[in-house]
Amino acid sequence: MPQHFSGNVSPELQEENSRFAHSFLPGALFVALLWLISLLEYLTDANLSWLGILPRNFFGLIGLVTAPLIHGGLVHLLSNSFPLVLLSGFILFMHRHIALRVIAFVYFSSGILTWFIGRPAYHVGASGVIYGLAGFLLFNGLLRRDRAAMAVSLAMLFLYGGLFYGLFPEEERISWEGHLGGLLSGLLAAVLFVEDKVAVQKPADEVLEEIATLTVLQQQHSSSTIGKDLYKYKINYRIAPPAENQKFQQRYVLNKQTGMVEPPTHGYGVSS
Protein backbone atom coordinates (compact mmCIF):
# COMPACT_ATOMS: atom_id res chain seq x y z
CA MET A 1 0.00 0.00 0.00
CA PRO A 2 1.57 3.28 -1.01
CA GLN A 3 2.46 5.71 1.73
CA HIS A 4 2.45 9.45 1.45
CA PHE A 5 4.72 11.62 3.52
CA SER A 6 4.17 15.29 4.04
CA GLY A 7 6.09 17.84 5.94
CA ASN A 8 6.98 21.48 6.03
CA VAL A 9 10.00 22.53 4.03
CA SER A 10 12.40 24.63 6.06
CA PRO A 11 12.80 28.28 5.03
CA GLU A 12 16.52 27.69 4.47
CA LEU A 13 15.81 24.90 1.98
CA GLN A 14 13.20 27.01 0.22
CA GLU A 15 15.65 29.87 -0.08
CA GLU A 16 18.35 27.53 -1.42
CA ASN A 17 15.97 26.07 -4.02
CA SER A 18 14.92 29.55 -5.08
CA ARG A 19 18.53 30.68 -5.41
CA PHE A 20 19.36 27.58 -7.45
CA ALA A 21 16.51 28.28 -9.88
CA HIS A 22 17.34 31.97 -10.20
CA SER A 23 21.00 31.19 -10.91
CA PHE A 24 20.06 30.04 -14.40
CA LEU A 25 18.03 33.15 -15.19
CA PRO A 26 20.92 35.42 -16.33
CA GLY A 27 22.20 32.75 -18.71
CA ALA A 28 18.70 32.21 -20.10
CA LEU A 29 18.29 35.94 -20.69
CA PHE A 30 21.65 36.12 -22.44
CA VAL A 31 20.70 33.21 -24.71
CA ALA A 32 17.38 34.94 -25.45
CA LEU A 33 19.39 37.97 -26.57
CA LEU A 34 21.46 35.76 -28.89
CA TRP A 35 18.30 34.35 -30.45
CA LEU A 36 16.86 37.84 -30.89
CA ILE A 37 20.00 39.03 -32.67
CA SER A 38 20.01 35.97 -34.93
CA LEU A 39 16.31 36.46 -35.71
CA LEU A 40 16.85 40.10 -36.65
CA GLU A 41 19.85 39.11 -38.74
CA TYR A 42 17.72 36.54 -40.58
CA LEU A 43 14.73 38.87 -41.11
CA THR A 44 16.88 41.73 -42.44
CA ASP A 45 19.16 39.43 -44.44
CA ALA A 46 22.16 41.10 -42.80
CA ASN A 47 25.64 39.69 -42.42
CA LEU A 48 27.11 40.62 -39.05
CA SER A 49 30.26 38.52 -39.29
CA TRP A 50 32.30 41.72 -39.51
CA LEU A 51 31.50 42.18 -35.80
CA GLY A 52 33.63 39.15 -35.00
CA ILE A 53 37.21 39.08 -33.78
CA LEU A 54 39.76 39.80 -36.51
CA PRO A 55 43.11 38.70 -35.04
CA ARG A 56 45.95 41.23 -34.85
CA ASN A 57 43.83 43.93 -36.43
CA PHE A 58 43.01 47.06 -34.49
CA PHE A 59 39.42 47.27 -35.70
CA GLY A 60 39.04 43.58 -34.98
CA LEU A 61 39.16 44.38 -31.28
CA ILE A 62 35.50 45.34 -31.47
CA GLY A 63 34.83 41.62 -31.54
CA LEU A 64 35.89 41.35 -27.88
CA VAL A 65 32.41 42.67 -27.08
CA THR A 66 30.32 41.66 -30.08
CA ALA A 67 31.80 38.34 -31.29
CA PRO A 68 30.01 36.12 -28.70
CA LEU A 69 26.70 37.70 -29.78
CA ILE A 70 27.01 36.66 -33.43
CA HIS A 71 26.63 33.10 -34.72
CA GLY A 72 27.20 31.50 -38.08
CA GLY A 73 23.84 29.77 -38.33
CA LEU A 74 21.04 27.96 -36.56
CA VAL A 75 23.09 24.85 -35.76
CA HIS A 76 25.87 26.98 -34.32
CA LEU A 77 23.41 28.86 -32.11
CA LEU A 78 21.62 25.69 -30.96
CA SER A 79 24.87 24.01 -29.95
CA ASN A 80 25.84 26.99 -27.78
CA SER A 81 22.50 27.80 -26.15
CA PHE A 82 22.12 25.01 -23.59
CA PRO A 83 25.77 24.95 -22.41
CA LEU A 84 25.66 28.71 -21.81
CA VAL A 85 22.63 28.44 -19.54
CA LEU A 86 23.92 25.37 -17.72
CA LEU A 87 27.51 26.44 -17.11
CA SER A 88 26.74 30.03 -16.15
CA GLY A 89 24.02 28.80 -13.79
CA PHE A 90 26.40 26.42 -12.02
CA ILE A 91 28.99 29.17 -11.57
CA LEU A 92 26.41 31.66 -10.27
CA PHE A 93 25.06 29.11 -7.82
CA MET A 94 28.28 27.55 -6.53
CA HIS A 95 30.59 30.59 -6.71
CA ARG A 96 28.20 33.50 -6.27
CA HIS A 97 30.81 35.71 -4.57
CA ILE A 98 33.14 35.65 -7.57
CA ALA A 99 30.75 34.56 -10.34
CA LEU A 100 30.37 37.93 -12.05
CA ARG A 101 34.12 38.53 -12.07
CA VAL A 102 34.78 35.06 -13.44
CA ILE A 103 32.20 35.36 -16.22
CA ALA A 104 33.37 38.85 -17.21
CA PHE A 105 37.01 37.75 -17.17
CA VAL A 106 36.26 34.70 -19.32
CA TYR A 107 34.14 36.74 -21.73
CA PHE A 108 36.88 39.21 -22.54
CA SER A 109 40.08 37.22 -21.98
CA SER A 110 38.94 34.41 -24.29
CA GLY A 111 38.51 37.01 -27.01
CA ILE A 112 41.87 38.60 -26.30
CA LEU A 113 43.66 35.27 -26.58
CA THR A 114 41.81 34.53 -29.83
CA TRP A 115 42.88 37.93 -31.14
CA PHE A 116 46.53 37.00 -30.51
CA ILE A 117 46.61 33.40 -31.73
CA GLY A 118 43.78 33.24 -34.25
CA ARG A 119 43.95 32.96 -38.03
CA PRO A 120 43.34 36.12 -40.09
CA ALA A 121 39.57 35.58 -40.35
CA TYR A 122 36.48 36.72 -38.48
CA HIS A 123 35.88 34.58 -35.38
CA VAL A 124 32.27 34.65 -34.15
CA GLY A 125 30.19 32.74 -31.63
CA ALA A 126 30.07 32.13 -27.88
CA SER A 127 32.04 28.88 -28.07
CA GLY A 128 35.09 30.53 -26.52
CA VAL A 129 33.00 31.69 -23.56
CA ILE A 130 31.60 28.17 -23.14
CA TYR A 131 35.08 26.67 -23.13
CA GLY A 132 36.12 29.29 -20.57
CA LEU A 133 33.24 28.55 -18.21
CA ALA A 134 33.74 24.81 -18.52
CA GLY A 135 37.48 25.26 -18.02
CA PHE A 136 36.94 27.27 -14.85
CA LEU A 137 34.67 24.62 -13.33
CA LEU A 138 37.10 21.89 -14.34
CA PHE A 139 40.33 23.48 -13.15
CA ASN A 140 38.79 25.07 -10.05
CA GLY A 141 37.94 21.63 -8.70
CA LEU A 142 41.37 20.25 -9.53
CA LEU A 143 43.20 23.19 -7.95
CA ARG A 144 41.05 23.68 -4.82
CA ARG A 145 40.58 19.98 -4.03
CA ASP A 146 37.16 20.78 -2.63
CA ARG A 147 34.68 17.91 -2.67
CA ALA A 148 31.85 19.84 -4.29
CA ALA A 149 34.18 21.44 -6.82
CA MET A 150 35.77 18.07 -7.58
CA ALA A 151 32.34 16.58 -8.19
CA VAL A 152 31.56 19.36 -10.65
CA SER A 153 34.92 18.80 -12.34
CA LEU A 154 34.12 15.12 -12.84
CA ALA A 155 30.70 16.08 -14.16
CA MET A 156 32.33 18.45 -16.64
CA LEU A 157 34.63 15.70 -17.85
CA PHE A 158 31.68 13.35 -18.22
CA LEU A 159 29.32 15.78 -19.94
CA TYR A 160 31.76 17.85 -21.96
CA GLY A 161 34.69 15.55 -22.48
CA GLY A 162 34.14 15.97 -26.19
CA LEU A 163 35.06 19.63 -25.89
CA PHE A 164 38.73 18.65 -25.99
CA TYR A 165 38.31 17.56 -29.60
CA GLY A 166 37.51 21.15 -30.45
CA LEU A 167 40.97 22.25 -29.38
CA PHE A 168 42.58 20.87 -32.51
CA PRO A 169 42.30 22.17 -36.08
CA GLU A 170 39.92 19.78 -37.81
CA GLU A 171 37.51 21.87 -39.85
CA GLU A 172 38.42 25.14 -41.46
CA ARG A 173 35.16 26.83 -40.45
CA ILE A 174 35.57 25.95 -36.75
CA SER A 175 37.58 28.38 -34.65
CA TRP A 176 39.74 26.01 -32.64
CA GLU A 177 41.76 29.06 -31.60
CA GLY A 178 38.68 30.48 -29.89
CA HIS A 179 38.14 27.18 -28.10
CA LEU A 180 41.75 27.05 -26.95
CA GLY A 181 41.67 30.69 -25.87
CA GLY A 182 38.50 30.04 -23.88
CA LEU A 183 39.94 27.00 -22.09
CA LEU A 184 43.09 28.92 -21.19
CA SER A 185 41.01 31.82 -19.89
CA GLY A 186 39.09 29.38 -17.70
CA LEU A 187 42.37 28.08 -16.30
CA LEU A 188 43.53 31.63 -15.57
CA ALA A 189 40.23 32.45 -13.89
CA ALA A 190 40.54 29.37 -11.65
CA VAL A 191 44.02 30.50 -10.61
CA LEU A 192 43.25 34.19 -10.14
CA PHE A 193 39.85 34.12 -8.47
CA VAL A 194 39.77 32.37 -5.11
CA GLU A 195 36.49 32.36 -3.24
CA ASP A 196 36.83 33.17 0.44
CA LYS A 197 34.75 30.89 2.61
CA VAL A 198 32.94 33.09 5.09
CA ALA A 199 32.21 31.42 8.39
CA VAL A 200 28.54 31.58 9.29
CA GLN A 201 28.05 32.97 12.78
CA LYS A 202 24.90 32.31 14.75
CA PRO A 203 23.07 35.15 16.47
CA ALA A 204 23.85 35.67 20.15
CA ASP A 205 20.35 34.69 21.28
CA GLU A 206 20.63 31.33 19.50
CA VAL A 207 23.98 30.67 21.13
CA LEU A 208 22.59 31.46 24.58
CA GLU A 209 19.61 29.22 23.92
CA GLU A 210 21.92 26.35 23.01
CA ILE A 211 23.95 26.94 26.15
CA ALA A 212 20.79 26.84 28.26
CA THR A 213 19.98 23.38 26.96
CA LEU A 214 23.29 21.86 27.95
CA THR A 215 23.17 18.87 30.26
CA VAL A 216 24.41 19.05 33.79
CA LEU A 217 28.16 19.29 33.82
CA GLN A 218 30.35 17.83 36.45
CA GLN A 219 33.70 19.21 37.33
CA GLN A 220 36.17 18.09 39.96
CA HIS A 221 37.64 20.78 42.12
CA SER A 222 40.33 20.60 44.78
CA SER A 223 40.58 22.69 47.91
CA SER A 224 43.42 23.27 50.32
CA THR A 225 41.18 24.71 53.07
CA ILE A 226 39.71 21.38 54.25
CA GLY A 227 42.90 20.08 55.75
CA LYS A 228 46.54 19.55 55.19
CA ASP A 229 45.67 16.83 52.69
CA LEU A 230 44.04 18.04 49.51
CA TYR A 231 40.49 16.80 49.62
CA LYS A 232 38.62 16.67 46.33
CA TYR A 233 34.94 17.23 45.96
CA LYS A 234 32.61 17.33 42.98
CA ILE A 235 30.31 20.19 42.14
CA ASN A 236 27.31 19.70 39.87
CA TYR A 237 26.12 22.81 38.09
CA ARG A 238 24.02 23.80 35.09
CA ILE A 239 25.07 26.47 32.61
CA ALA A 240 22.32 28.97 31.88
CA PRO A 241 22.28 32.38 30.20
CA PRO A 242 22.40 35.06 32.89
CA ALA A 243 20.03 37.96 32.88
CA GLU A 244 21.30 41.16 31.40
CA ASN A 245 23.66 43.11 33.66
CA GLN A 246 23.53 40.47 36.43
CA LYS A 247 26.04 38.20 38.04
CA PHE A 248 25.34 34.93 39.82
CA GLN A 249 27.21 33.71 42.90
CA GLN A 250 27.12 30.38 44.74
CA ARG A 251 27.96 29.66 48.40
CA TYR A 252 29.28 26.34 49.69
CA VAL A 253 29.22 25.16 53.34
CA LEU A 254 31.80 22.80 54.82
CA ASN A 255 30.34 20.21 57.19
CA LYS A 256 32.96 19.88 59.95
CA GLN A 257 31.57 16.58 61.19
CA THR A 258 31.59 14.74 57.90
CA GLY A 259 34.28 16.77 56.17
CA MET A 260 32.00 17.04 53.15
CA VAL A 261 30.91 20.06 51.25
CA GLU A 262 27.17 20.63 51.50
CA PRO A 263 25.12 21.36 48.38
CA PRO A 264 25.38 24.98 47.32
CA THR A 265 22.78 27.49 48.27
CA HIS A 266 20.56 29.08 45.64
CA GLY A 267 22.27 31.67 43.54
CA TYR A 268 21.25 35.25 43.84
CA GLY A 269 21.62 37.97 41.31
CA VAL A 270 23.64 41.08 41.86
CA SER A 271 23.34 44.07 39.59
CA SER A 272 26.62 45.08 38.10
ZAFITI-422835 format. One record per residue (C-alpha): y, x, z; residue in one letter. Coordinates in steps of 0.05 Angstrom, whole numbers, padded with zeros to 5 digits, always signed. Each point is the difference from the previous one (the first is absolute). Example, Ala and Ser with C-alpha at 12.3 -4.5 7.8 and 13.67 -1.06 7.14 Angstrom:
-00090+00246+00156a+00069+00027-00013s
//
This chain:
+00000+00000+00000m+00066+00031-00020p+00048+00018+00055q+00075+00000-00006h+00043+00045+00041f+00074-00011+00011s+00051+00039+00038g+00073+00018+00002n+00021+00060-00040v+00042+00048+00040s+00073+00008-00020p-00012+00074-00012e-00056-00014-00049l+00042-00052-00036q+00057+00049-00006e-00046+00054-00026e-00030-00048-00052n+00070-00021-00022s+00023+00073-00006r-00062+00016-00041f+00014-00057-00049a+00073+00017-00006h-00015+00073-00014s-00023-00019-00070f+00062-00040-00016l+00045+00057-00023p-00053+00026-00047g-00011-00070-00028a+00075-00008-00012l+00003+00067-00035f-00058-00019-00045v+00035-00066-00015a+00060+00040-00022l-00044+00041-00047l-00028-00063-00031w+00070-00029-00009l+00024+00063-00035i-00062+00000-00046s+00010-00074-00015l+00073+00011-00019l-00020+00060-00042e-00051-00043-00037y+00046-00059-00010l+00058+00043-00027t-00046+00045-00040d+00033+00060+00033a-00028+00070+00008n+00018+00029+00067l-00042+00063-00005s+00064+00041-00004w+00010-00016+00074l-00061+00043+00016g-00001+00071+00024i+00014+00051-00054l-00022+00067+00029p+00051+00057+00004r+00054-00042-00032n+00062-00017+00039f+00004-00072-00024f-00073-00007+00014g+00016+00002+00074l+00019-00073-00003i-00075-00013-00002g-00005+00021+00073l+00026-00070+00016v-00020-00042-00060t-00066+00030-00024a-00045-00036+00052p+00032-00066-00022l-00021+00006-00073i-00071-00007-00025h-00032+00011-00068g-00035-00067-00005g-00036-00056+00036l-00062+00041+00016v+00043+00055+00029h+00037-00049+00044l-00063-00036+00023l-00034+00065+00020s+00060+00020+00043n+00016-00067+00033s-00056-00008+00051f-00001+00073+00024p+00075-00002+00012l-00005-00060+00045v-00062+00025+00037l+00022+00072+00012l+00072-00015+00019s-00025-00055+00047g-00048+00048+00036f+00055+00052+00009i+00050-00052+00026l-00051-00027+00049f-00031+00065+00025m+00061+00046-00003h+00058-00048+00009r+00044+00052+00034h-00001+00047-00060i-00022-00048-00056a+00068-00008-00034l+00012+00075+00000r-00070+00014-00028v+00006-00052-00055i+00070+00023-00020a-00022+00073+00001f-00061-00015-00043v+00041-00042-00049y+00049+00055-00016f-00040+00064+00011s-00056-00023-00046s+00052-00009-00054g+00032+00067+00014i-00067+00036-00006l-00014-00037-00065t+00068+00022-00026w-00019+00073+00013f-00072+00001-00025i-00003-00056-00050g-00006+00003-00076r+00063-00012-00041p-00010-00076-00005a+00022-00061+00037y-00042-00012+00062h+00001-00073+00025v-00038-00041+00050g-00012-00003+00075a-00065+00040-00003s+00033+00061+00031g+00023-00042+00059v-00071-00028+00008i-00030+00070+00000y+00053+00020+00052g-00015-00057+00047l-00075+00010-00006a+00009+00075+00010g+00040-00011+00063f-00053-00046+00030l-00054+00049-00020l+00032+00065+00024f+00031-00031+00062n-00068-00017+00027g-00028+00068-00017l+00059+00037+00032l+00010-00043+00063r-00074-00009+00015r+00016-00069+00028d-00058-00049+00000r+00039-00057-00033a+00032+00047-00050a-00068+00031-00016m-00029-00068-00012a+00055-00016-00049v-00011+00067-00034s-00074-00016-00010l+00020-00068-00026a+00047+00033-00050m-00055+00046-00024l-00047-00059-00007f+00049-00048-00035l+00041+00049-00040y-00046+00059-00011g+00008-00011-00074g+00074+00018+00006l-00020+00074-00002f-00022-00009-00072y+00072-00016-00017g+00022+00069+00021l-00028+00033-00062f+00026-00006-00072p-00047-00048-00034e+00041-00048-00041e+00066+00018-00032e+00034-00065+00020r-00018+00008+00074i+00049+00041+00042s-00048+00043+00040w+00061+00040+00021e+00029-00061+00034g-00066-00011+00036h-00003+00072+00023l+00073-00002+00022g-00013-00063+00039g-00061+00029+00036l+00038+00063+00018l+00058-00042+00026s-00048-00038+00044g-00026+00065+00028l+00071+00024+00015l+00016-00066+00033a-00062+00006+00045a+00023+00069+00021v+00074-00015+00009l-00002-00068+00034f-00035-00002+00067v+00000-00065+00037e+00016+00007+00074d-00045-00042+00043k+00044-00036+00050v-00034-00015+00066a+00004-00073+00018v+00027-00010+00070q-00013-00063+00039k+00057-00037+00034p+00010+00016+00074a-00019-00070+00023d-00067+00006-00036e-00014+00067+00033v+00016-00028+00069l-00045-00060-00014e-00057+00046-00018e+00012+00041+00063i-00002-00063+00042a-00069-00016-00026t-00031+00066+00020l-00060-00003+00046t+00004+00025+00071v+00005+00075+00000l-00029+00044+00053q+00027+00067+00018q-00022+00049+00052q+00054+00030+00043h-00004+00054+00054s+00042+00005+00062s+00011+00056+00048s+00029-00044+00055t-00066-00030+00024i-00026+00064+00030g-00011+00073-00011k-00054-00018-00050d+00024-00032-00064l-00025-00071+00002y-00003-00038-00065k+00012-00073-00008y+00002-00047-00059k+00057-00046-00017i-00010-00060-00046n+00062-00024-00035y+00020-00042-00060r+00053+00021-00050i+00050-00055-00014a+00069+00000-00034p+00053+00002+00054p+00058-00047+00000a+00064+00025-00030e+00039+00047+00045n-00053-00002+00056q-00045+00050+00032k-00065-00014+00035f-00025+00037+00062q-00066-00002+00037q-00015+00017+00073r-00066+00027+00026y-00024-00002+00073v-00047+00052+00029l-00052-00029+00048n-00006+00052+00055k-00066-00028+00025q-00037+00001-00066t+00040+00054-00035g+00006-00046-00060m+00060-00022-00038v+00012-00075+00005e+00014-00041-00062p+00073+00006-00022p+00050-00052+00019t+00032-00045-00052h+00051+00034-00042g+00072-00020+00006y+00054+00007-00051g+00063+00041+00011v+00059-00006-00045s+00021+00065-00030s
//
